[in-house]
Every structure is written in C-alpha cells, then in structure tokens.
Amino acid sequence: MKRRAFLAAAGAASTAGLAAMTAPTATRAQTPARPVAPGTATRRTILAIGAHYDDCPFGIPGILLQALARGHRVVILSMIGDYTNWKPVRGRGPALVEGTERINADVGVESRFMPWASGRLQATEAHRRAVAEVVADVRPDDAFMLWSRDQHPDHEVASDLARSALHLGDRVLADPFAPFVTPRRTYFYDNGPRHTVGFVPDTFVDVTPEWPRAIAWLGRLMAVTRDAAYTDGALDGAQRLKESLARYRGATCGVTYAEALSAANAYPQSLY
C-alpha cells in the first residue's frame, strides 16, 4: 500500500473498447459527464477496480487517461475505504479518502469506495454481493482488475471479489434477475514488482503521450498520503517505481512508456 485505448496491442491499429440481505454500499464522488470526443462513435463506461485508493492510479493511470481523452466515462472502485487502521495516515483516514476523491475528480474520474478496512476484506457472499451491486449500478462496458496472485492479501481478495462481481455478479444479487451488464472485455493489471507475482502480460498500451499527467496524478495522491504539498517533477518512491515499470513495459514493446495487461478472456483483434 506504500506506493502506490484504448487497448492497443503493439502494432495493432484498432482501438479495442476498453470494457434482501443487508450489505455495505459504496460511497461515490462523481464528475460531470464529458462530451464524446470527435471520431468516437459511442461513449463507453470503464470500471477500474482496486483494493486501495492508489492501486488503479499506480497500475493503469495512462490507460484511464486515454479513455477520458476519448470522451469515455471512467469509474474507479476502491474496496478499502476505511483507513483508520493504516499507520501512515493515523488520524487522517477520512482526509485520505476525501483527498483521493478530489484529485480523481480533477483528473475527470469518478471515485467509489467500499466501507471496509485493510485486512478485513473478505471473500464472503456479503462482500461479493456488495461489489456486484456497484457493478450493477455502474454498468461497465469494459473493466480492469488486479492480477490474482499478489504478496498483499488485500490485493488477492480484491481480485477474487472483482472477478466474481464482474462475471457472475447477477447471480449473487438480492434479485438475480435484475438488470446487469457483464463487461464486454475485462483485463488484469499488475501492481508492481513488490506486490504482483507471476504476471505475464499479453496486451501492451503505449502511454507515452499521457505520461506526464499519469505520473503527476500518482504523485498528487502520494502527497496526500504524506500530508504534504505536491511538487511537480520531484518524484517520490512510488513514482520512481512506477516510472521504472512503465519504462520496462515500454522497452518490451518498443515505446518510451507503456502499461501492460493480461486479458481475462481471448478477444479478437482487428490488425488493419
């Protein structure tokens, strides 16, 4: 938790569409709808799911910024919304959530938080239903979730809950016949070498044009974590780690900065 396109495979010219039991509900911070960018046929809804407030802005900030630039709606769901037991922000848990919502809104992203604390995220029916209710409400066309093997237990549970909610969510809702949209495409993303285990990407996205804004987004969140002012260009540990990873992914596919994904299923690609 410390550091913390659309999709184009390298050389692909296509722009793949990124895709009554009482249970806790997610809080939300929404931003105004953006117009569809010229040349974009349909405004899509993108749902990115992480365990913590910084998982998505660390893992796939460039991809999410690309989606926003094309006029699509982007929603980030963070399953950990209670930081009262996290020592780096002792006494400032609510301020961390509020600061994250504010920074994400500045970028153009909607924020949603579940009410759970770190270490208390559980792969239970109640938690699955709560996450599925968010998916049913957001109605994502495309989705991103954490890779399933990770050294952080919160990440592994979050991946399990996300996968169930995205693809089997209607079956755990209080009303299994209520309207429910299964994402057209779902991708796993990794959370860096200090967390992710055994991640082998099959999709690379060039985020070089978005890089300055992507690394600044992460830096602003890290500044809120430290309760400090953000200084543009002065990279902290999380930013340096992300830069190393993005450069490595970029070298893999022949660009300066890239983010890598693993498709949850096999999807056809149009090469020309």
C-alpha positions in Angstrom: 0.0 0.0 0.0 3.1 2.3 0.2 3.4 3.2 -3.3 1.2 3.2 -4.6 -7.0 2.9 -26.0 -7.8 2.3 -25.7 -6.1 -1.0 -25.6 -3.8 -1.5 -28.4 -1.5 -4.4 -28.7 1.8 -3.3 -30.1 1.3 -2.7 -33.8 -2.5 -3.0 -33.7 -4.3 -0.2 -35.4 -7.5 -1.0 -33.7 -8.8 0.8 -30.7 -10.4 -2.0 -28.7 -13.2 -1.0 -26.5 -11.8 -0.9 -23.3 -14.7 -2.9 -21.1 -32.5 -8.9 0.7 -29.6 -9.2 2.6 -28.1 -6.0 4.1 -24.7 -5.4 2.6 -22.4 -2.4 2.7 -22.8 0.2 -0.1 -20.2 2.2 -1.8 -19.8 5.9 -1.4 -19.2 7.9 -4.6 -17.8 11.1 -5.9 -19.0 11.9 -9.4 -17.8 14.3 -12.1 -19.8 15.9 -14.8 -20.3 13.9 -18.0 -17.8 14.8 -20.8 -18.8 15.1 -24.4 -17.7 12.3 -26.7 -14.5 13.1 -28.5 -14.7 13.7 -32.2 -14.5 10.4 -34.1 -15.7 8.4 -31.1 -18.9 6.5 -32.0 -20.1 5.7 -28.6 -19.4 6.9 -25.1 -18.4 3.9 -23.0 -18.2 3.3 -19.3 -14.9 2.0 -17.9 -14.7 0.5 -14.4 -11.3 0.0 -12.8 -11.2 -1.9 -9.6 -8.5 -2.0 -6.9 -8.1 -2.8 -3.3 -6.7 0.5 -2.2 -7.1 4.2 -3.1 -3.9 4.2 -5.2 -4.0 0.8 -6.9 -5.6 2.0 -10.2 -3.6 5.3 -10.4 -0.4 3.3 -9.9 -1.3 0.4 -12.2 -3.1 1.9 -15.2 -3.2 5.7 -15.0 -2.2 6.2 -18.6 -4.8 3.8 -19.9 -7.5 5.6 -17.8 -6.4 9.0 -19.1 -6.6 7.7 -22.7 -10.2 6.7 -22.0 -11.0 10.1 -20.6 -9.4 11.8 -23.6 -11.7 9.9 -25.9 -14.7 11.1 -24.0 -15.5 8.0 -22.1 -16.7 7.7 -18.5 -14.2 6.3 -16.1 -15.1 5.0 -12.6 -12.6 3.7 -10.0 -13.8 1.4 -7.3 -11.5 1.0 -4.3 -12.6 -1.7 -1.9 -10.7 -0.3 1.0 -12.5 2.9 2.1 -11.6 2.8 5.8 -8.0 3.8 6.6 -8.4 4.3 10.3 -6.2 1.2 10.9 -3.4 2.3 8.5 -0.5 3.8 10.4 0.9 6.1 7.6 -2.3 8.2 7.8 -3.1 7.7 11.5 -5.9 10.0 12.4 -6.3 11.2 8.8 -8.2 8.2 7.2 -11.2 10.3 6.1 -8.9 13.0 4.8 -7.1 10.5 2.6 -10.4 9.3 1.1 -11.6 12.9 0.6 -8.3 13.9 -0.9 -8.4 11.0 -3.3 -11.9 11.8 -4.4 -10.8 15.4 -5.1 -7.7 14.5 -7.1 -9.5 11.9 -9.1 -12.3 14.4 -9.8 -9.7 16.9 -11.0 -8.5 14.3 -13.5 -12.0 13.5 -14.6 -12.6 10.2 -12.8 -15.5 9.2 -10.6 -14.5 7.6 -7.3 -16.3 4.9 -5.3 -15.2 3.4 -2.0 -16.4 0.4 -0.2 -16.5 0.8 3.6 -14.0 -2.0 4.5 -10.6 -1.6 6.2 -7.3 -3.2 5.2 -7.0 -6.7 6.5 -10.8 -7.0 6.8 -11.6 -7.5 3.2 -13.1 -11.0 2.9 -14.1 -13.4 0.1 -17.6 -13.8 1.6 -21.0 -13.8 0.0 -21.9 -10.5 1.6 -18.7 -8.8 0.2 -19.3 -10.3 -3.3 -22.9 -9.0 -3.3 -21.8 -5.6 -2.2 -19.2 -5.3 -5.0 -21.7 -6.8 -7.5 -24.2 -4.1 -6.6 -21.7 -1.5 -7.6 -21.1 -3.2 -10.9 -24.8 -3.4 -11.5 -25.1 0.3 -10.8 -22.1 1.4 -12.9 -22.9 -0.9 -15.8 -19.4 -1.0 -17.2 -18.7 -1.7 -20.9 -15.1 -2.7 -20.1 -13.3 -3.4 -16.8 -9.9 -3.7 -15.2 -9.0 -5.6 -12.1 -5.9 -6.6 -10.1 -3.9 -9.6 -11.0 -4.9 -12.6 -8.8 -1.6 -13.6 -7.4 0.0 -10.9 -5.1 2.1 -10.7 -1.9 -0.5 -8.3 -0.4 -3.6 -10.2 0.9 -5.9 -7.3 0.2 -4.9 -7.4 -3.5 -5.7 -11.1 -3.8 -9.1 -10.9 -2.1 -9.9 -7.8 -4.2 -9.1 -9.6 -7.4 -11.3 -12.6 -6.4 -14.2 -10.3 -5.5 -13.9 -8.3 -8.6 -13.8 -11.3 -10.9 -16.9 -12.8 -9.3 -18.7 -9.5 -9.4 -17.9 -8.6 -13.0 -18.7 -12.0 -14.5 -21.1 -13.7 -12.1 -22.5 -10.7 -10.2 -26.1 -11.1 -11.3 -26.2 -14.5 -9.6 -25.3 -13.1 -6.2 -27.5 -10.0 -6.3 -30.6 -10.0 -4.0 -32.6 -10.1 -7.2 -30.7 -12.3 -9.7 -33.0 -11.2 -12.5 -32.3 -7.5 -12.0 -30.7 -5.7 -15.0 -27.0 -6.5 -15.0 -24.3 -5.7 -17.6 -21.3 -8.1 -17.9 -18.3 -6.1 -19.3 -17.6 -6.8 -22.9 -13.9 -7.0 -22.1 -12.0 -7.4 -18.8 -8.3 -7.1 -18.2 -6.0 -7.8 -15.3 -3.3 -5.2 -14.4 -0.3 -5.6 -12.2 0.7 -3.5 -9.2 4.4 -3.5 -9.4 7.4 -5.8 -8.6 6.9 -5.5 -4.8 3.4 -6.9 -5.0 2.4 -8.8 -8.2 3.5 -12.4 -8.6 3.7 -14.3 -11.9 2.1 -11.7 -14.1 2.7 -12.4 -17.8 1.0 -9.6 -19.9 -0.4 -10.2 -23.4 -1.5 -6.6 -24.1 0.7 -3.5 -24.1 -0.6 0.1 -24.3 1.6 3.0 -25.3 1.0 5.7 -22.6 3.9 7.9 -23.6 1.7 10.9 -24.5 -0.2 10.6 -21.2 2.9 10.0 -19.1 3.4 13.5 -17.6 -0.2 13.6 -16.4 -0.2 10.0 -15.3 2.9 10.3 -13.1 1.6 13.6 -11.7 -1.7 12.0 -10.8 0.1 9.4 -8.8 2.4 12.0 -7.2 -0.5 14.1 -6.0 -2.1 11.0 -4.3 1.2 10.2 -2.6 1.5 13.8 -1.4 -2.0 13.5 0.2 -0.7 10.3 1.9 2.2 12.2 3.4 0.0 15.2 4.2 2.4 17.3 2.2 2.3 19.7 -0.7 2.8 18.2 -4.1 5.9 19.3 -6.0 5.8 18.7 -9.7 8.8 16.9 -11.0 10.1 15.7 -7.6 9.4 12.0 -7.8 8.8 10.1 -4.6 9.4 6.3 -4.2 6.0 5.3 -5.6 6.5 7.5 -8.7 10.1 6.2 -9.3 8.8 2.6 -9.0 6.0 3.3 -11.5 8.4 5.0 -13.9 10.8 2.0 -13.8 7.9 -0.3 -14.5 6.5 1.8 -17.3 9.9 2.1 -19.0 10.4 -1.6 -18.7 7.0 -2.3 -20.3 7.8 0.3 -22.9 11.1 -1.3 -23.8 9.2 -4.6 -24.2 7.0 -3.2 -27.0 9.3 -0.5 -28.4 7.9 2.7 -26.9 9.1 5.0 -24.2 6.4 4.3 -21.6 3.8 1.5 -21.6 1.3 -0.2 -19.3 0.7 -3.9 -19.6 -2.4 -6.0 -19.2 -3.5 -9.6 -19.3 -6.8 -10.3 -21.0 -9.3 -12.2 -18.8 -10.5 -14.0 -21.9 -9.3 -14.2 -25.5 -10.6 -11.3 -27.6 -10.4 -10.9 -31.4 -8.3 -8.1 -32.7 -8.5 -6.2 -36.0 -5.0 -5.7 -37.2 -5.8 -3.5 -40.3 
